[in-house]
Amino acid sequence: MTGGLLDGYDRGGFFDEAIGADGAARPGQESLVGWFDSLSADDLRYHSTLRDDLLLSRGITFTVYGESQGIERTWPMDLFPRVITAAEWTVLEQGLAQRVNAVNRFLEDLYVGEQAILEDGVVPRWLVMSSAGFEREAFNVAVPNGARCLVSGIDIVRGADGQFLVLEDNLRNPSGVSYVLENRATMARVLTGAFEEMAIRSVDHYGRSLLAALKHAAPPAAGDNPIVCVLTPGIYNSAYFEHAFLARQMGVELVEGRDLVVDDHIVAMRTTGGLRKVDVIYRRIDDHFLDPAVFDTGSTVGVPGLMAAVRAGTVTVSNAVGNGVADDKAVYPYVPAMIDYYLGEEPILPNATTYVLWDNDQRAAALERADELVWKPVAESGGYGIVIGPSATDEELAGVHATVEADPRGWIAQEVVQLSRVPSCIDGGLEGRHVDLRPFILTGESIEVLPGGLTRVAMRKGSLIVNSSRGGGSKDTWVLEDQATGAAG
């Protein structure tokens, strides 16, 4: 690499997923790195303009509330893709399937089982019962095939040694998969030359796989062709683009709460031809707004009587109500123990090192190192409320100390993970930027992991915050075929 965009590329002392310590492309990425290195700054600007025009013309957007310049933005996608080799993907795929399997068993045990894991003291009962995501309305509500986490999004990072770590579980309404598919469609048109030189596993089947998983979760009385719909809060929801996109991908109706009625524990949707029975609802509404008859009585986006129909077994709601207890950040440290308890296996993908702050000794030790750790409120999402100790002000650290002492159950602390980096297009050149990965896992007839996932990238130099609402971007994620066998690895 001489004289090209990667000339003088600085790895910055981090694990770079494309460029090795010797400055050469990592195995499997030679053609991609060479293709980018051959571009001029003008070439890069041309491809960037083409990308922007495609995204804009196709209306690929996301929404951020509370900004004076407007709430809708074109989706930010970086041109340099993230590559995962077949061997690396095998580890990820097996580890993700293992984790989702264990969490599904935990939720079944908790809501319709004997709560054996609590009785045996593996997970503290008080911790589970105090979780904001724990729902008593889910007790004794069966879910066909135990697929409570029908769609899961598990956040993965790579540390300084390149090892994959689980940073967070998203088991309620994980979002972002529509951008995985749109990123791929855009990249196939913008970087045709680079795309065609590499054997990349497809993600185009996701809509079919999601529909099959939802139909597999239908009540037994639904018959051979269950009716599925997507339930959205409406056009003002930040993920509405994804709701509409997935409904189109599956060829099913996109409905709002007012489009559904419940009569004698049967759910039906209004159509131009009259009421039509619904068997499976892929809901993108939080638990507390789902049914004003049992949750938030002021909800205008839910369906009165829906939970009674779910309890009667005439309709399936996916993901299941009550999943939030399993993706509570304070419960996250116990997932490796769940894997051991339910599966009798060692976790394939370890957690990031985490401290539980209701433990007096761990809390005291963590607060002494407040400026070295990452502090996360267990009830927040989207990167909000996080305090990164090494870059925090004295005032912010004092605030952490006070709030943690006042509510130790409400926080966890983690060691800073020096996130891996991938070359990214910055000001007409290529610079390393930190990334994470959200793969999507479906629990249907079997557990299926979509090859790749949503790679999020911190576009601000030095930043570890990858969330799009906080200035982050995205990358297409290329999982390579296993060239040794000619099959997907």
Residue pairs with C-beta under 8 A, 6 or more apart in sequence:
1 7
1 9
1 23
1 24
1 25
1 33
1 34
1 37
4 36
4 37
4 38
4 39
5 36
5 37
5 39
5 40
5 41
5 44
5 429
5 430
6 19
6 33
6 36
6 37
6 423
6 430
7 37
9 19
9 23
9 423
9 430
9 431
9 432
10 431
10 432
11 19
11 21
11 421
11 432
12 421
12 432
14 160
14 418
14 419
14 420
14 421
14 432
14 434
15 158
15 159
15 160
15 161
15 162
15 418
15 420
15 421
16 420
16 421
16 422
16 423
16 432
17 26
17 82
17 83
17 158
17 162
17 420
17 421
17 422
17 435
18 25
18 26
18 29
18 32
18 33
18 80
18 83
18 422
18 423
19 25
19 26
19 33
19 423
20 26
25 32
25 33
25 34
27 85
28 83
28 85
28 480
29 83
31 194
31 197
31 198
32 81
32 83
32 194
32 197
32 198
33 423
35 191
35 193
35 194
35 197
36 80
36 194
36 423
36 430
39 47
41 428
41 429
44 79
44 425
44 428
44 429
45 428
47 79
47 190
47 191
48 79
48 425
50 189
50 190
51 77
51 79
51 186
51 190
52 74
54 186
54 189
54 190
55 74
55 75
55 77
55 182
55 186
56 74
58 182
59 241
60 74
60 75
60 179
60 182
60 186
60 241
61 72
61 73
61 74
61 75
61 241
62 72
62 73
62 75
62 179
62 238
62 239
62 241
62 468
62 469
63 71
63 72
63 73
63 237
63 238
63 239
63 240
63 241
64 71
64 73
64 238
64 468
64 469
65 71
65 238
75 179
75 182
75 468
75 474
76 459
76 468
76 472
76 473
76 474
77 179
77 183
77 186
77 187
77 473
77 474
77 475
77 476
78 424
78 425
78 433
78 457
78 459
78 473
78 474
78 475
79 187
79 190
79 191
79 425
80 422
80 423
80 424
80 425
80 430
80 475
81 187
81 191
81 475
81 476
81 477
81 478
82 422
82 435
82 437
82 455
82 475
82 476
82 477
82 478
83 198
83 478
83 480
84 92
84 452
84 477
84 478
84 479
84 480
85 480
85 489
86 479
86 480
86 481
86 482
86 483
86 488
86 489
87 489
88 164
89 201
89 451
89 479
89 480
89 489
90 489
91 164
91 348
91 349
92 156
92 164
92 349
92 439
92 449
93 449
94 348
95 164
95 166
95 347
95 348
95 349
96 152
96 154
96 349
96 439
96 441
96 449
97 441
97 447
97 449
98 339
98 343
98 345
98 347
98 348
98 349
99 154
99 166
99 169
99 335
99 339
99 347
99 348
99 349
100 149
100 152
100 154
100 441
100 443
100 447
101 342
101 343
101 447
102 335
102 338
102 339
102 341
102 342
102 343
103 149
103 152
103 169
103 171
103 326
103 335
103 338
104 146
104 147
104 148
104 149
104 443
105 146
105 338
105 342
105 343
106 117
106 123
106 326
106 338
106 342
107 148
107 149
107 320
107 322
107 323
107 325
107 326
108 143
108 146
108 148
109 115
109 116
109 117
109 342
110 117
110 118
110 128
110 322
110 325
111 138
111 139
111 140
111 141
111 148
111 322
112 139
112 140
112 141
112 142
112 143
115 125
117 123
117 338
117 341
117 342
118 124
118 125
118 128
120 341
122 334
122 337
122 338
122 341
123 331
123 334
123 337
123 338
127 330
127 331
127 334
127 358
127 409
128 134
128 325
128 331
130 409
131 324
131 325
131 328
131 330
131 331
132 324
132 328
132 379
133 172
133 287
133 322
133 323
133 324
133 325
133 326
133 327
133 328
134 322
134 324
134 325
135 287
135 321
135 322
135 324
135 325
137 294
137 295
137 307
137 321
137 322
138 320
138 321
138 322
140 311
141 307
141 310
141 311
141 320
141 321
142 313
143 217
143 316
143 320
144 216
144 217
144 218
144 219
144 220
144 316
145 216
145 217
145 443
147 213
147 216
147 217
147 318
147 320
147 443
147 444
148 319
148 320
148 322
148 323
149 171
149 319
149 320
149 323
149 326
149 441
149 443
150 213
150 214
150 217
150 318
150 319
150 320
150 442
150 443
150 444
151 174
151 177
151 210
151 213
151 282
151 318
151 319
151 440
151 441
151 442
151 443
152 169
152 170
152 171
152 174
152 440
152 441
152 442
152 443
153 170
153 171
153 174
153 175
153 176
153 177
153 438
153 439
153 440
153 441
153 453
153 454
154 166
154 168
154 169
154 170
154 438
154 439
154 441
155 166
155 167
155 168
155 169
155 170
155 436
155 437
155 438
156 164
156 165
156 166
156 167
156 349
156 436
156 437
156 438
156 439
156 453
157 164
157 165
157 167
157 352
157 417
157 419
157 420
157 436
157 437
158 164
158 165
158 419
158 420
159 165
159 417
159 418
159 419
159 420
160 418
162 420
163 350
164 349
165 349
165 350
165 351
165 352
165 417
166 335
166 349
166 350
166 351
166 352
167 352
167 417
167 436
168 327
168 329
168 332
169 326
169 327
169 332
169 335
170 327
170 438
171 319
171 323
171 324
171 326
171 327
172 286
172 287
172 319
172 323
172 324
172 327
173 239
173 283
173 284
173 285
173 286
173 319
174 438
174 440
175 239
175 242
175 284
176 242
176 438
176 440
176 454
177 206
177 242
177 246
177 440
177 450
177 454
178 241
178 242
178 245
178 246
179 242
179 454
179 474
180 203
180 206
180 440
180 450
180 452
180 453
180 454
180 477
181 203
181 204
181 206
181 207
181 245
181 249
182 245
183 454
183 474
183 475
183 476
183 477
184 203
184 204
184 452
184 476
186 476
187 195
187 476
188 195
198 478
198 480
199 480
199 481
199 483
200 478
200 479
200 480
200 481
201 451
201 452
201 478
201 479
201 480
201 481
201 488
202 451
203 450
203 451
203 452
206 249
206 440
206 450
207 246
207 249
207 250
207 251
208 250
209 442
209 444
209 448
209 450
210 246
210 249
210 250
210 282
210 442
211 228
211 250
211 251
211 252
212 444
212 445
213 442
213 443
213 444
213 445
213 448
214 226
214 228
214 250
214 280
214 282
214 316
214 318
214 444
215 225
215 226
215 228
215 280
216 444
216 445
217 280
217 316
217 318
217 444
218 226
218 228
218 279
218 280
218 316
219 226
219 279
219 313
219 314
219 315
219 316
221 313
221 314
222 279
222 280
226 279
226 280
227 252
227 276
227 277
227 278
227 279
227 280
228 250
228 252
228 278
228 279
228 280
228 281
228 282
229 247
229 252
229 253
229 254
229 255
229 260
229 269
229 278
229 280
229 281
229 282
230 243
230 246
230 247
230 250
230 252
230 253
230 254
230 255
230 281
230 282
230 283
230 284
231 255
231 256
231 257
231 260
231 281
231 282
231 283
231 284
231 285
231 303
232 240
232 243
232 244
232 254
232 255
232 256
232 284
232 285
233 240
233 256
233 257
233 284
233 285
233 289
233 301
234 240
234 256
234 301
237 243
237 284
239 284
242 284
243 254
243 284
244 254
246 282
247 253
247 254
253 259
253 269
253 271
255 269
256 301
257 285
257 299
257 300
257 301
257 302
257 303
259 269
259 270
260 267
260 268
260 269
260 270
260 278
260 281
260 303
260 306
261 267
261 268
261 269
261 270
261 275
261 303
262 268
262 303
262 304
262 305
262 306
262 308
262 309
265 305
265 308
265 309
265 312
265 314
266 277
266 309
266 314
266 315
267 277
267 278
267 281
267 303
267 306
267 309
267 314
267 315
268 275
268 276
268 277
268 278
269 275
269 276
269 278
278 315
279 315
279 316
280 315
280 316
280 317
280 318
281 306
281 315
281 316
281 317
281 318
282 318
283 290
283 317
283 318
283 319
285 301
285 302
287 295
287 321
287 322
287 324
288 295
288 296
288 299
289 295
289 296
289 299
289 301
289 302
290 299
290 302
290 303
290 306
290 307
290 317
290 321
291 299
291 302
291 303
291 304
291 305
291 306
291 307
292 298
292 299
292 300
292 302
292 304
293 304
293 305
293 306
293 307
293 308
294 307
295 302
295 307
296 302
306 315
306 317
307 321
309 315
310 316
310 317
310 321
325 331
328 378
329 376
329 377
329 378
329 412
330 356
330 358
330 378
330 409
330 410
330 412
332 351
332 354
332 412
333 351
333 354
333 356
333 412
335 347
335 351
336 347
336 350
336 351
339 345
339 346
339 347
340 346
340 347
352 414
352 415
352 417
353 414
353 415
354 412
354 413
354 414
354 415
355 362
355 363
355 365
355 366
355 373
355 412
355 413
355 414
356 362
356 412
357 363
357 366
357 404
357 408
357 409
357 411
357 412
357 413
358 408
358 409
363 404
363 405
363 408
366 373
366 413
367 401
367 404
367 405
369 389
370 389
370 392
370 397
370 400
370 401
371 389
371 390
371 392
371 397
372 389
372 390
372 415
372 416
373 389
373 413
373 414
373 415
373 416
374 386
374 387
374 388
374 389
374 413
374 414
374 415
374 416
375 386
375 387
375 388
375 389
375 400
375 404
375 411
375 412
375 413
376 385
376 386
376 411
376 412
376 413
376 414
377 385
377 386
377 410
377 411
378 409
378 410
378 411
378 412
379 410
380 386
382 467
382 469
382 470
383 465
383 466
383 467
383 469
383 470
386 465
387 396
387 397
387 399
387 400
388 416
388 464
389 397
389 400
389 416
390 416
392 400
400 411
403 410
403 411
404 411
404 413
416 464
419 434
419 435
419 436
419 458
419 464
420 434
420 435
421 432
421 433
421 434
421 435
422 432
422 433
422 435
422 455
422 457
422 475
423 430
423 431
423 432
423 433
424 430
424 431
424 432
424 433
424 457
424 459
424 473
424 475
426 433
426 459
426 461
431 461
433 457
433 458
433 459
433 461
434 457
434 458
434 463
434 464
434 466
435 455
435 456
435 457
435 458
435 466
435 475
436 455
436 456
436 466
437 453
437 454
437 455
437 456
437 477
438 453
438 454
438 456
439 449
439 450
439 452
439 453
440 449
440 450
440 453
440 454
441 447
441 448
441 449
441 450
442 448
442 449
442 450
451 479
451 488
452 476
452 477
452 478
452 479
453 477
454 474
454 477
455 474
455 475
455 476
455 477
456 466
456 467
456 468
456 472
456 473
456 474
456 475
457 466
457 472
457 473
457 474
457 475
458 464
458 465
458 466
458 471
458 472
459 471
459 472
459 473
460 471
463 471
463 472
465 471
465 472
466 472
468 474
479 488
480 489
481 487
481 488
481 489
482 488
482 489
